[in-house]
Amino acid sequence: MTELTTGETVDDPFIDPVAMEEDPEELFPGDRGVLDPAVRRVLVRLLQRRFLLADRHREDWAVLVEHQPLLESRLNDVFVRLVVDHERGVAYKEQVRSDDRDVPILLRDEPYSRAETLVLVHLRTVYQREVTAGESSAHVDVEEVEQTVLTYFSESDGDTARRQRWIRNALARLRGDGIVEEESEGRYRISPLVEIVLSAERLRALGEWLRTRPSAEQAEEGPGPVPDETTDPDADEDDGSAS
């Protein structure tokens, strides 16, 4: 307040100065962000990665759980939905789409390749079988995966070595996504994440397709890729992708 000569007082039109040390911390010159550094990092990782996993990214997961509404808000601002499955310990993003509104698309829809989809079908089938049998976890060997998936290709896809390379590259990508974990050389544990990537309905549809098509036709047409919304611009080449 400012005191006038008449003894009256009026509101001071000036804002009280704030000590420099109390200013919000800038992470870089010109920074106007308001999120804590740890929250910013998790926000970026959610945009970078297909999945954020509780058991593989423990520190990021703790920040996500603590600040979930805030992260949801920031992603919603760019028309992206955050999905957090606390039971399975996985978080992922979905592009918001609307027929009624003009929604700009941020995430690129980059589906799994034919080889990756066929490997996923086998992994999902094994996981469902083992869980139904009461097993606490499901495992596969690379030789078992190759033996099954190779039957879906034909001679026109190249020699066996080339097809095996496609399958091993598919396993490498799925390992990177957290869908399988290599516990020892050539031995993989299947993550519950496979249920999210390949729903039971989609598995039934693909399984029916594989049962009703001869092997040569499967190899030529492919069963159709599994959608994968991601901002990652990198894509494998020569991986058996369906055209």
N, C-alpha and C positions, 0 to 999 in steps of 0.2 A: 504494500500500500504506500501511496505518496501523500504526505501531509501538506495541505495548502496553507497560505498565510492567514486564511480566515478560520483555520482550525478544522476545516472539513477534510475528509480523506476521499480519495478516488482509487479505483483499481489501477494498479501499475500496468501500463500497456506493454511492458517489456517482459520477456520470459527470463526467469532466473537463470543465470549461467550454470552450466554443468561442467564439473571438473573433467579434464581431458581423460583422466584415468577411468572415468565411469562411462565413456563412450563404448558402444558395442564393438567387439573386436573385429577388425577387418582381416580376412584371410588372404586377401590380395588387393592391390591398389584399385580403388573404385568399387569395392565390394559393397553391395546393398542387400545381401542376403540376410535373413533373420533366423535361419535354422542353426542349431548347434553343429559344429563340424562333424560329430559322429552321426547325426541324423542326416546331414547332407550326403555323407559317404554311403549310407544305407540306401538313400533315395537313388543315387547314381547306380549302385549295384543292382537294385531292383530293375532299373531300366536296361542295364548291361546284360544281365543274366536271365536265362529262361526260368530258373528256380532259385530260391534262397532256402537252404536246408538247415534245420535246427542243429542237426548232428555234425554238419560239416562247416557251418559258419556260426559258431556259438556266440561270438561277440556281436555280430551283426544281428543275429536273431533276438538277442536280449534287447538291443536298441529298438528293433522293429516292434516287439511286443509292448515295450514301454511307451512308444510314440506312434502306435498304429493309427489312431484317428488322424493325427497330423499328417502322416505319410499318405493315408487314404485321400485326405483333402488335396494335397499337392498333386497327386496323380490324377484325381478327378478334374483338377484345373486344366489338364491337357487331354481330357476325355479318355483316360485310362482307368480301369477298375483294378483294385488290389484285392486278391483273394488269399486269405490266410487260413490254412487248415491246421489248427493247433493239434489235433489228434495225430495226424501224420507228421507234423513238424515240417510243413512246406508252405512257402508263400510264392505266388506267381501273379502275373499281370494279365489283363485281358483288354483288348481294344474295345472301347464303347462304340457301338454302331447303331444308327437310327435311320428309319425311313422318313421320319417326320421332321428331323432337324438336320441342318448342314453341319455334320461332324467331320472335321479334318482328321485324316488317318495318320497316326504317328508310327504305329508298329507295323512292320512289314510282315506279311503272311508268307513265311518260308517253310513249306511242309517238309516232313521227313521224306527221304528218297525211297524208292521202291525197296532197295536192300534193307534200309533202316526199318521200314514198315514191316517187312517180313520177319526180321529179327525180333521186333517188338511183339508181333503176334505170337511167336514161339515163347518169348519170355513171359508174356502175360498168361499164356496157356499153362506153362509150368508153374507160375506163381499161384494161379487159381487152384490148380490141382493139389499143390502142396499145402496151401492154407486150408482147403476143404478137408484134407486128410489129417489136419490138426498139427502140422509141422509149424515150428516157431519161425522158420525162415526157409527160403527157397534158393537153391543153387543150381547152376548149370556149368558145364565144361565147354570150352570153345569148340572142341571136336563134336560134341552133341549138337551145338547150334549149327555148325557147318553141315553136319550130316542131314539135318532137317531142311535147312534153308536152301541148300544146293539143289534139292529136288524141284524147286520152283523156278529154276533157270533152265535154259535150253542151250544147245551147242552154239546157237547164233549169238549168245552172250559172251563168247570167247572161251578160252580154255579154263580148266578147273582152277589153276593158280590165280587167274584174274578174278574169278568169281569168289574164291576164298578171300582175296584181298578186299573185295567189296564188303564181305561179311565182317571181316576183322576191322575195317574202317568204320562200319556201322556200330560195332561194339565199342569202338573207341569214342565215337560221338556220344553214344548213350551213357558211357562211363563219365564223360565230361558233364553230361546233364544230371548225373546222380542217379540214373535209373538202374545201373548196375555198379557194383564195387568189386574190383579185382582183389580177392583175398589172398590168392597165391597165383603163380604163373598159369594162366589159362583157366583159372577157377573163379567164377563170379557169383556173388550174392545178389539176388534180385531185390531191389528196393520196393517198398509199398508204393512208391511214386509211380510205378508202372500202371497202377489202377487209375491214376488221374490222367496220365497221358493217353491211355487206351481204355476207354470205358467198356463195361460189360456189353453194352448194346453194340458198340463199334466192333468189339471182338467177335460177337456172334455173327455180325454181317460179314466180316472178313473171313471168318472160319467157314461160313456157308459158301462164300465165293470160292475158297480154296478147295472145298469138297466137290463142287459141281463143275469145275473147270479142269480140262486135261492139262497136264504139266506144260506142254508147249504153249498153250494159249495163255496160261498164267505168266509164263516168262515173257511173252510178247506184250501183253496188255498191262500186267501188273495189277495188284488189288486196290490201288488208289492210296495216295499218301495220307499220313496223319497230319492235320494242320499244326503249325508251330509258329505262333506270333512272336516275333523277336525283332529287336533293333540291330542285331548283329549282321553286318553286311557280308561277312565271310561265308562262302559256301564251298563245299568240297566239289572238285571236278572229277569226272570219270568214276563215279561211285555207283553206277547202275541206276540212276534216277530215271523215273518214267518220264517220257516226253509229253 
